[in-house]
Each structure stands twice: as C-alpha cells, then as structure tokens.
Amino acid sequence: MRTPTAPAPPPAPTQPFDLVLSQAAKVAALSPSSHNCQPWALAHLAGDEARSAAAKLFHDDVAGPHRYLALALDQDRRLTALAAHGLEMLLSCGLYGQLLVRALAAQGWTLAQAGFLEEDAPKLHPRWPERWTALGVLKLVPGVHAAESMSELSAAAAARCTNRAPYLNEQLDPAVLEELKAPGTALCENHDIQVHHLFRAEDRSQFARLLARHGGRDFSDLTAWSETFSFIRSPQEAAGHGDGFTLAQLFGPMRPTRRHLMKLALAPRTMRALRHLGYPRLLAGQLAALTRETPTISILSLPTAAPTAHDILRAGAYLTDYWLRATRSGLAIHPLSILLQHEDARRDLQSRFNLPGRVFFVARLGRPTRAFPRTARRAASGAHIEL
C-alpha cells in the first residue's frame, strides 16, 4: 500500500518582500482620509531588535519566515480642531491598513494575525519616530495569492474617488445594495459592522432636513472651518504638498475667475463676517437639497456606543471593502461627516432613524452625473520607514 504523502507547502512569493511592500504601499496610499490629510504611517520591522519586539507580541520564533509591519498614526498630519477628528484619524488609518493588507495578499503575503496596541504601549524600537503613535503590528506569512489580482485591486483603488456631483435620482438595484453589506475581510474579518441604506423618499427627506439643520456648523465653527480651509489648495499647491483638495475637487471644474471668487467666499474671515447673516445656513441648505435628490444614504455603525480604538480601526478596514465594492459597482460615495462631528447632531441622526451603537460613517451613495478630479497623493515612501 502506498503511503500518503504530506500536502505540499504553498509556493513562496517570487518577489523580494521589500519590492512587494513597496507596491502594496503605493496602492494603500490611494486610501481616502478626512480632508485628504493622509495621517497614516508604516514601519517595516525588519532588523533584529525590531523583529524581536514584534515576535514577543505574538509569542513567535523570531527566525520564522513571517514579516512584521507596524501601522501608526502620524501626529503631525492629524486633524485636531474637533474631538470627533480623533475617530476620523483612526478610521483613516484603518482604511489604509486594510488596503495595504489586501495588496500584500494579492502578491502572496497573507495576514496571519493583527496585534493592536494600547496608547501607552512601549516603543517598538529606539529609533521609533517621536511623533508616530503605534496602533498595531501586522504579522504576514508567505502563501498562495489571494483570489483578487493586484492589477484588479490597483485599478479599483485608483478608480475610487470622492465624488460630490449630483447623483442620478434613480433607485439603486436592491441586489447591489445587499452585496455592499458583505462581511469584511482581513483586518475586519468577523467584525460586526451594521450597514443601513436609506432609500425611501420620506427617509431621504427627513435626512435632508437633519442636514439643513446641522450642516451650517461646518462653516460657522470658525476653528474647525479654519483647519478645513487650510487644506484647500491651488492645483499647484496640491501637487507640491501631495495632500489636501482643490476647489475643483469640492465643487467640480471651474474657470480661474470663479475659483478665485469661491476661495474668497469660503475664507474664514468671510465666514466670520457673514455667519450672522445666515451664510452658513444657506450653504447647508444647498447641501441638503443635493442630498434630498440622492437615491441612497449610506450609514455604517458599530454595535457598541463606546467603541475602542481597535474597534474604530477595524471599522475603517470594513469601510475600505465597502467603498471598493461600491466603486466596482459603478457607484460613488460622498461622505457627510458634519452629522458625526458634533455629539448633538450624531445623537439626533441616530435617534431619528433608530440606529443603535455608534454611527461612524454617513455618505451619499449613487451614480454621479459627472466625473470629479481625484485628489493628490504624497509619495508612498514618505509614510514608510524600515527599522
């Protein structure tokens, strides 16, 4: 009788890990973030000291074939004007981490385990950047390539764009909306995210009234608006900084004269002068009218009212999967963060639609009537170091 042979181990990736990581980081750099501030950072824990510190987290043999990456928040790039920006920064890092992990898997490196770190965790290395807050360590192992190809993932990430144009006011296919609710993968696997889609006319009208009531605070809170305005750049400035957004990315293509007048109209000193005349309320009303004609409002929430930093990171990871599924279905997303940036507005939203837990993402969802330009990105290498 022939003795059964053990199954062959999966083939090892053919490219050096440094090259694989470089390609994955370029894709992950396309992740969305609040104000396009791109607050993430990444360290490859490759040296003996760094690998030993990471191996202790997982009780690993340091000599194994696995690789370790540390995901971090760059404090010099975070938004600080509102308390809710802390959640948005963690969401942004979760979005980035998930896209990075998927791009690594598409090249043969699978996430085996994620170890999330507490805020007061010791430094992973003596040369750890002072302004980086380590959020978690990712353990990757070589194996078979994931079902999605790198080219398909790269194309979807590049096609994803925050589109603020009017959307076609036509009902979205219920089957497509159901597909968007698929379970998360990798960093958010088995994580309980609840997806709500408001598509009935009465719900959309009610939502638009909420936006008209609260949306003006985006402009009347001068501290927050000054921070937002600091990220509005000329095309040349956006290319040079590699972050922020242009007026065309907020309102669509426009002539230079209109662009200049719009910049003056949105300047904090203009807001300071006109807020008592109802200017912020006028702008909120325009956004509400745009939203009322949107076919679906997308709301994502966590089951607990007081999520941990780890929960929020995983919520950001789920948002990556959701947004890419929408993009592949030909749908665009326009976040409406103002309803989550002030506690009374968020409570109003959750009470009005009987949403338990903690809502962490609200957006318009639909098929845009025109394309919007994509935002600039800083070089992926700028957020990546090796220790």
C-alpha positions as CSV (number, residue, x, y, z in Angstrom):
1,M,0.0,0.0,0.0
2,R,1.3,3.4,-0.9
3,T,1.9,5.7,2.0
4,P,0.0,9.1,1.5
5,T,2.4,12.0,1.1
6,A,2.0,15.2,3.1
7,P,0.4,18.1,1.1
8,A,3.0,20.3,-0.5
9,P,3.5,23.7,1.2
10,P,2.2,26.7,-0.6
11,P,4.6,28.2,-3.1
12,A,6.7,31.1,-1.7
13,P,6.2,34.5,-3.3
14,T,8.7,35.0,-6.0
15,Q,9.5,38.7,-5.5
16,P,11.6,40.1,-2.6
17,F,9.4,41.3,0.3
18,D,10.7,44.9,0.1
19,L,9.5,45.1,-3.5
20,V,6.1,43.5,-2.6
21,L,5.7,46.0,0.3
22,S,6.7,49.0,-2.0
23,Q,4.0,48.0,-4.5
24,A,1.4,47.5,-1.8
25,A,2.2,50.8,-0.1
26,K,1.6,52.6,-3.5
27,V,-1.9,51.1,-3.6
28,A,-2.6,51.8,0.0
29,A,-1.6,55.4,-0.4
30,L,-4.8,55.8,-2.5
31,S,-6.9,55.4,0.6
32,P,-9.4,58.2,1.5
33,S,-8.9,60.3,4.6
34,S,-10.6,63.2,6.2
35,H,-9.5,66.4,4.3
36,N,-7.1,64.1,2.4
37,C,-4.7,64.6,5.3
38,Q,-3.3,61.1,5.0
39,P,-2.4,60.6,8.7
40,W,-1.1,57.1,8.4
41,A,2.5,55.8,8.8
42,L,4.1,52.4,8.3
43,A,7.2,50.8,9.7
44,H,8.7,47.5,8.4
45,L,10.1,45.8,11.5
46,A,13.0,44.1,9.7
47,G,16.0,44.5,11.9
48,D,16.9,42.0,14.7
49,E,15.8,44.3,17.5
50,A,12.5,45.3,15.9
51,R,11.7,41.7,14.9
52,S,12.4,40.5,18.4
53,A,10.0,43.1,19.9
54,A,7.3,42.1,17.4
55,A,7.8,38.4,17.9
56,K,7.2,38.8,21.6
57,L,3.8,40.3,20.9
58,F,2.8,37.1,19.1
59,H,4.9,34.6,21.0
60,D,6.7,33.7,17.7
61,D,10.0,32.2,16.9
62,V,11.9,35.2,15.6
63,A,13.6,33.1,13.0
64,G,10.4,32.2,11.1
65,P,9.6,33.3,7.6
66,H,7.0,35.8,8.7
67,R,7.3,39.5,8.3
68,Y,6.1,42.3,10.7
69,L,4.7,45.7,9.8
70,A,3.7,48.4,12.3
71,L,0.7,50.6,11.5
72,A,0.9,54.1,13.1
73,L,-0.8,57.5,13.3
74,D,1.4,60.4,12.3
75,Q,0.6,63.1,14.8
76,D,2.0,65.8,12.6
77,R,-0.7,65.0,9.9
78,R,-3.8,64.6,12.1
79,L,-6.7,67.0,12.4
80,T,-7.2,68.4,15.8
81,A,-10.0,71.1,15.6
82,L,-12.8,68.8,16.8
83,A,-12.8,66.0,19.3
84,A,-14.5,63.8,16.6
85,H,-11.5,64.2,14.4
86,G,-9.7,61.6,16.7
87,L,-12.2,59.0,15.4
88,E,-11.8,60.1,11.8
89,M,-8.0,59.8,12.1
90,L,-8.3,56.2,13.3
91,L,-10.8,55.4,10.6
92,S,-8.3,56.8,8.0
93,C,-5.5,54.6,9.4
94,G,-7.9,51.6,9.3
95,L,-8.8,52.3,5.6
96,Y,-5.1,52.5,4.8
97,G,-4.2,49.3,6.7
98,Q,-6.9,47.2,5.1
99,L,-5.9,48.3,1.5
100,L,-2.3,47.6,2.4
101,V,-3.1,44.1,3.6
102,R,-5.2,43.3,0.6
103,A,-2.5,44.5,-1.7
104,L,0.0,42.3,0.1
105,A,-2.3,39.3,-0.1
106,A,-2.7,39.8,-3.8
107,Q,1.1,39.3,-4.1
108,G,1.3,36.2,-1.9
109,W,1.7,37.6,1.7
110,T,-1.3,36.8,3.9
111,L,-2.3,38.5,7.2
112,A,-1.9,35.8,9.8
113,Q,-2.6,37.9,12.9
114,A,-3.0,41.6,13.9
115,G,-1.9,42.7,17.3
116,F,-3.5,46.1,18.3
117,L,-1.5,48.2,20.7
118,E,-2.7,50.4,23.7
119,E,-1.9,54.1,23.6
120,D,0.8,53.7,26.3
121,A,2.5,50.7,24.7
122,P,6.3,50.9,24.9
123,K,8.2,51.9,21.7
124,L,8.8,49.1,19.3
125,H,12.3,50.4,18.6
126,P,14.7,53.0,20.0
127,R,14.5,54.9,16.6
128,W,10.8,54.8,16.5
129,P,9.7,58.3,15.3
130,E,8.6,60.5,18.3
131,R,5.5,61.8,16.5
132,W,4.2,58.5,15.4
133,T,1.7,56.7,17.6
134,A,1.9,52.9,17.0
135,L,-1.6,51.4,16.6
136,G,-0.9,47.8,15.8
137,V,1.5,45.2,14.4
138,L,0.6,43.1,11.4
139,K,2.1,39.6,11.1
140,L,2.3,38.4,7.5
141,V,3.2,34.9,6.2
142,P,4.1,33.8,2.7
143,G,1.4,31.7,1.0
144,V,-0.8,31.4,-2.1
145,H,-2.0,34.5,-3.8
146,A,-5.4,35.9,-2.9
147,A,-8.4,35.5,-5.2
148,E,-8.2,39.1,-6.3
149,S,-5.3,40.1,-8.5
150,M,-3.0,43.0,-7.9
151,S,-4.0,44.6,-11.2
152,E,-7.7,44.5,-10.3
153,L,-7.2,45.8,-6.8
154,S,-4.9,48.6,-8.1
155,A,-7.5,49.6,-10.7
156,A,-10.3,49.7,-8.2
157,A,-8.3,51.7,-5.7
158,A,-7.3,54.2,-8.5
159,A,-10.9,54.5,-9.7
160,R,-12.3,55.2,-6.2
161,C,-12.9,58.9,-5.8
162,T,-14.9,61.1,-3.5
163,N,-17.5,62.5,-6.0
164,R,-19.5,65.5,-4.8
165,A,-21.5,65.9,-8.0
166,P,-25.3,65.4,-8.2
167,Y,-26.2,61.8,-8.4
168,L,-28.8,60.3,-10.7
169,N,-32.1,60.2,-8.8
170,E,-32.9,56.6,-9.7
171,Q,-33.4,53.7,-7.4
172,L,-30.4,51.6,-7.0
173,D,-30.6,47.8,-7.5
174,P,-31.6,46.2,-4.2
175,A,-29.3,43.3,-5.0
176,V,-26.3,45.7,-5.4
177,L,-27.1,47.3,-2.1
178,E,-27.3,43.9,-0.4
179,E,-23.9,43.0,-1.9
180,L,-22.4,46.1,-0.4
181,K,-23.2,44.6,3.0
182,A,-20.9,41.6,2.6
183,P,-18.8,40.5,5.6
184,G,-15.4,42.2,6.0
185,T,-12.1,40.5,5.2
186,A,-8.6,40.6,6.7
187,L,-8.3,43.3,9.4
188,C,-12.1,43.4,9.8
189,E,-12.9,39.7,9.4
190,N,-15.7,38.6,11.8
191,H,-16.2,42.2,13.0
192,D,-19.8,43.2,13.5
193,I,-20.4,46.3,11.3
194,Q,-24.0,47.3,10.6
195,V,-24.9,48.8,7.3
196,H,-28.1,50.9,6.8
197,H,-29.3,52.2,3.5
198,L,-31.9,54.9,3.4
199,F,-33.6,54.9,0.0
200,R,-37.3,55.6,0.7
201,A,-38.3,59.2,-0.3
202,E,-39.6,60.0,3.2
203,D,-36.4,58.9,4.8
204,R,-34.2,60.8,2.4
205,S,-36.3,64.0,3.0
206,Q,-36.0,63.5,6.8
207,F,-32.3,63.1,6.5
208,A,-32.0,66.2,4.3
209,R,-33.9,68.2,7.0
210,L,-31.3,67.0,9.5
211,L,-28.5,68.1,7.2
212,A,-30.1,71.5,6.7
213,R,-30.4,71.9,10.5
214,H,-26.9,70.9,11.4
215,G,-24.8,71.3,8.2
216,G,-24.1,75.0,8.7
217,R,-21.8,74.2,11.6
218,D,-19.3,73.0,9.1
219,F,-18.8,76.7,8.3
220,S,-19.9,78.6,11.4
221,D,-17.4,76.8,13.7
222,L,-14.5,79.1,12.8
223,T,-11.8,77.0,14.5
224,A,-12.9,73.8,12.6
225,W,-13.5,75.7,9.3
226,S,-10.1,77.4,9.5
227,E,-8.5,74.0,9.7
228,T,-10.6,72.8,6.8
229,F,-9.8,75.9,4.8
230,S,-6.1,75.3,5.3
231,F,-6.4,72.1,3.3
232,I,-8.0,73.9,0.3
233,R,-5.1,74.3,-2.2
234,S,-4.5,75.5,-5.7
235,P,-3.7,72.8,-8.2
236,Q,0.0,73.7,-7.9
237,E,-0.1,73.6,-4.1
238,A,-1.9,70.3,-4.1
239,A,0.7,68.7,-6.4
240,G,3.5,70.1,-4.3
241,H,2.0,69.1,-0.9
242,G,0.6,65.8,-2.1
243,D,-2.5,66.2,0.1
244,G,-5.5,68.4,0.7
245,F,-8.0,69.2,-2.0
246,T,-8.7,71.8,-4.7
247,L,-11.9,73.7,-5.2
248,A,-12.5,71.6,-8.3
249,Q,-12.5,68.5,-6.1
250,L,-15.1,70.1,-3.9
251,F,-17.4,71.8,-6.5
252,G,-16.3,70.4,-9.8
253,P,-14.2,72.0,-12.6
254,M,-14.4,75.8,-12.8
255,R,-12.8,78.8,-14.5
256,P,-9.9,80.6,-12.8
257,T,-12.1,83.7,-12.1
258,R,-14.8,81.7,-10.4
259,R,-12.2,79.7,-8.5
260,H,-10.7,83.0,-7.1
261,L,-14.1,84.3,-6.1
262,M,-15.0,81.0,-4.5
263,K,-11.8,80.9,-2.4
264,L,-12.6,84.4,-1.2
265,A,-16.2,83.4,-0.4
266,L,-15.0,80.4,1.7
267,A,-12.2,82.2,3.5
268,P,-12.6,82.2,7.4
269,R,-12.7,86.0,7.6
270,T,-15.6,85.9,5.1
271,M,-17.4,83.3,7.2
272,R,-16.7,85.4,10.3
273,A,-18.4,88.4,8.7
274,L,-21.3,86.6,7.1
275,R,-22.2,83.9,9.6
276,H,-24.6,86.3,11.4
277,L,-26.4,86.9,8.1
278,G,-27.2,83.2,7.6
279,Y,-24.5,82.4,5.1
280,P,-23.6,79.0,6.7
281,R,-27.3,78.2,6.8
282,L,-27.5,78.9,3.1
283,L,-24.6,76.6,2.3
284,A,-26.1,73.9,4.5
285,G,-29.4,74.2,2.6
286,Q,-27.7,73.7,-0.7
287,L,-26.1,70.5,0.5
288,A,-29.4,69.3,1.9
289,A,-31.1,69.9,-1.4
290,L,-28.3,68.0,-3.2
291,T,-28.7,65.1,-0.7
292,R,-32.5,65.0,-1.0
293,E,-32.1,64.1,-4.7
294,T,-29.6,61.3,-3.9
295,P,-31.0,57.8,-4.3
296,T,-29.5,56.3,-1.2
297,I,-27.9,57.5,2.0
298,S,-25.4,55.1,3.4
299,I,-24.9,54.8,7.2
300,L,-22.4,52.5,8.8
301,S,-22.3,51.8,12.6
302,L,-20.6,49.8,15.3
303,P,-22.8,47.8,17.7
304,T,-21.3,49.5,20.8
305,A,-21.9,53.1,21.8
306,A,-18.4,53.4,23.1
307,P,-16.1,51.7,20.6
308,T,-12.4,51.2,21.4
309,A,-9.6,52.5,19.2
310,H,-9.3,48.9,17.9
311,D,-13.0,48.8,17.0
312,I,-12.6,52.0,15.0
313,L,-9.5,50.8,13.2
314,R,-11.4,47.7,12.2
315,A,-14.4,49.8,11.2
316,G,-12.1,51.8,8.9
317,A,-10.9,48.5,7.4
318,Y,-14.5,47.5,6.7
319,L,-15.1,50.8,5.1
320,T,-12.3,50.0,2.6
321,D,-14.1,46.9,1.5
322,Y,-17.5,48.6,1.3
323,W,-16.1,51.6,-0.7
324,L,-14.3,49.3,-3.2
325,R,-17.4,47.2,-3.7
326,A,-19.3,50.3,-4.4
327,T,-16.7,51.5,-6.9
328,R,-16.7,48.2,-8.7
329,S,-20.5,48.5,-9.0
330,G,-20.2,51.9,-10.7
331,L,-21.3,53.8,-7.5
332,A,-19.8,56.9,-6.0
333,I,-19.6,57.9,-2.4
334,H,-19.7,61.5,-0.9
335,P,-19.1,61.5,3.0
336,L,-21.3,63.8,5.0
337,S,-19.2,63.9,8.1
338,I,-20.7,67.0,9.6
339,L,-23.5,64.9,11.1
340,L,-21.0,62.9,13.1
341,Q,-18.6,65.7,14.2
342,H,-20.9,67.2,16.8
343,E,-22.4,65.0,19.5
344,D,-25.9,66.5,19.4
345,A,-26.1,66.1,15.6
346,R,-25.0,62.5,15.8
347,R,-27.5,61.7,18.5
348,D,-30.2,63.4,16.5
349,L,-29.3,61.3,13.5
350,Q,-29.3,58.0,15.5
351,S,-32.5,58.8,17.3
352,R,-34.3,59.9,14.2
353,F,-33.6,56.6,12.4
354,N,-33.4,54.4,15.5
355,L,-29.8,53.5,14.9
356,P,-28.2,51.7,17.9
357,G,-24.5,51.7,18.8
358,R,-22.2,54.3,17.3
359,V,-22.5,55.6,13.7
360,F,-19.1,56.2,12.3
361,F,-19.8,56.9,8.6
362,V,-22.5,58.7,6.7
363,A,-22.5,59.4,3.0
364,R,-24.4,60.0,-0.2
365,L,-24.4,56.9,-2.5
366,G,-25.3,56.8,-6.1
367,R,-24.3,57.1,-9.8
368,P,-22.7,60.5,-10.4
369,T,-23.8,62.8,-13.2
370,R,-20.3,63.8,-14.0
371,A,-16.7,62.8,-13.1
372,F,-14.8,64.7,-10.4
373,P,-11.0,65.1,-10.4
374,R,-9.0,62.9,-7.9
375,T,-7.1,64.3,-5.0
376,A,-3.3,64.5,-4.9
377,R,-1.3,61.9,-3.0
378,R,2.1,62.1,-1.3
379,A,4.7,59.6,-2.3
380,A,4.1,56.3,-0.6
381,S,7.7,56.2,0.6
382,G,7.0,59.4,2.7
383,A,4.9,57.3,5.1
384,H,7.1,54.3,5.2
385,I,10.3,53.5,7.1
386,E,12.3,50.4,7.9
387,L,13.6,49.7,11.4
